[in-house]
Amino acid sequence: AQSVTQLDSQVPVFEEAPVELRCNYSSSVSVYLFWYVQYPNQGLQLLLKYLSGSTLVESINGFEAEFNKSQTSFHLRKPSVHISDTAEYFCAVGGSYIPTFGRGTSLIVHP
Amino acid sequence: KAGVTQTPRYLIKTRGQQVTLSCSPISGHRSVSWYQQTPGQGLQFLFEYFSETQRNKGNFPGRFSGRQFSNSRSEMNVSTLELGDSALYLCASSLATSLFTDTQYFGPGTRLTVL
């Protein structure tokens, strides 16, 4: 079995400030890890994913996440956020079981 | 390439009725999955269809069913609606190498309200 915990339901931050959205997972087998983003009234879109290889993965819009096996974490970071980053972010774990999603973290960027 | 489309976008039903939701995957994608999204439970996996066969199933009662057609389009049916079925129903398609590892491409969802 596997599970995902997103520790913060809401993260408010000012524009141009750095942000970290936390994700911890539990799984008894090797995992694949995903971050999805959901903008209002839209479906989820893949932001980035870790399958194997380098533990640091990056997205095209400045987000990055690091797979930490010892801490079973896959935190999402961005050094400088924009208003347009305001959205719901979901961490998900796959690999050997049906994808399991976290409850989501609402990132609210204030001007 | 067109994205995943879902119809209708909004639906209002009353308890006891049944409802059918439709999903058209991205061209070339053979796997279609369905999820229920609610504020209380988050995103929960319903089932996945591949080549007109249910390949994976989540932990939902038999009132929730689905099917897939030869063109990969999928429908989801919920019978005997309950108030707790009110949710955003998301459809996702993928290339179908494996549901467990593929990137999933989501549609905008169907917002179902049960009165």
Interface residues (C-beta under 8 A of the other chain):
Chain A: Y32 F34 Y36 N41 Q42 G43 L44 Q45 L46 K49 L51 F90 G94 G95 S96 Y97 I98 P99 T100 F101 G102 R103 G104
Chain B: V4 Y35 G42 L43 Q44 F45 E48 N56 G58 L90 A92 L99 F100 T101 T103 Q104 Y105 F106 G107 P108 G109
